[in-house]
Amino acid sequence: MNILFVGDIFASPGRRIVSQHLQRIISEEKIDVAIANVENAAGGFGVTPAVAQELLGYGLDVLTSGNHVWDKREIYEYLDREDRLLRPANYAESLPGRGLYVGKARNGASYAVINLQGRVYMPSTDCPFRKADEILSSLPAGVAVRFVDFHAEVTSEKMAMGWHLDGRVTAVVGTHTHIPTADARLLEKGTAYQTDSGMTGPYNSIIGVEKEAVLHKFKTSLPVRFEASKKWVELRAVIVECDETTGRASAIRP
């Protein structure tokens, strides 16, 4: 079974490159499940119902997110009625949406996608490690394939989550920093891991934003208006190969 995970889709350039290449990748790589992080898909900040529907229409099966999922208030009601758009599970239960999706892949196998958020240098949330344990204990035994998007700032917290879940999930892939890391590997007990999948969007930028505005802010400490860049667009993603019966990963590659 092959899982595609597309890193943080940033604004219209990111959406455009997904529309141009997703179906080719699904076909050529024999993808059974296609997942993407979309928390910056609407103008670089948040996601709207229309943008989520656009991305699902391209052939993505599940959309994950992070702290910016709350940026557009019109998404709140949508989160409660579209179970394919996730928000981090360790936000308060009273908030809209959910952090777990269970579905059927193209090959008929059951799978789960879990969305979690780190706590170091991030908004206050419940413990992602305990929330992960809670979710895993609730999953039916037949759902062996389990993919985790861990949306976190620091590499140590992401690596800690990888080792915490090693052997209990198929893959742990990090998002949030928009910088792809070169550490895709299989952990000791069969979990695929990469600290950050990187951004699907404009790399002639500072993590997606026009360089000049960010440089001005760093040099003056004055507030500026951030605009999404549109140059040097790349699609960053990982492909995880796994056994749908055991959930154990056999390979991970950018």
Summary of the structure (lengths in Angstrom):
residues: 254
radius of gyration: 17.0
end to end distance: 16.3
largest distance: 55.7
contacts: 927
relative contact order: 0.18
helix: 28%
strand: 26%
